[in-house]
Amino acid sequence: MERWYYLGLDLLSIAFPLAASFEPRIAYHRKWPGLFTGIGVMMVVFILWDIIFTVNGVWGFSPRYTLGIGIFGLPLEEWLFFIAVPYSCVYLYEVMRYTIRRDVLGQIARPVSIVLIITLTVVAIAYFDRIYTAVTFLCTAALLAVHVFLLKSLYLGRFFLGYAISLAPFFLVNGILTGWLLPEPIVWYNDAENLGIRINTIPLEDSVYLLFFLLLTITFYERGLKRDHDGRSRNTA
């Protein structure tokens, strides 16, 4: 049974959002074209990143908890992770947008983004020899800079709120992946390549990693929806 643990986590992560996709108020299924465009672009970036990091021993996967089906050196379950988790996180983002109509973080989104850009860049430069820290922080800072200074995205406040909500289920799933409640981790990390700071069993960098891959997905997701800044959608098909 242990060989099914990672796949089971993937399936549990997506089960409720997938079942609720046809609920008429959110109508998540009508937003699938933009969603899967965003997931597809994100996977191109993150699967390549994942392959390189795995080959170089930045992290790896326990054969004890995977089925042993590999694609380009990554377990099948890892590929499914990059579908299940963004699908579920963007669903939470949509539920948040439906439930909280006012953009409560809109006014502080830009200054918060600028502070994050500066902080992540400084830490990445200071720990440039730690590849997970440096790459994750610099890539996230760069994408935030694109949104703030080039795209001038009007949904950053809503994104940050959705990201904060997504952290709870992400930490639950990622906690199990990194060894919480298990004799050994499903995904192990080489602490020489990160800051060595853990939130329970999860490297601090994983929270920034989530911000990057979720924002990259949302970038293309929102582009397809063409929503006004007040959250109303002109095209939700």
Beta strands, then each sheet from edge to edge (+ up, - down):
strand 1: 59-61
strand 2: 70-71
strand 3: 74-75
strand 4: 187-189
strand 5: 198-199
strand 6: 202-203
sheet 1: 1+ 4-
sheet 2: 2+ 3-
sheet 3: 5+ 6-
end
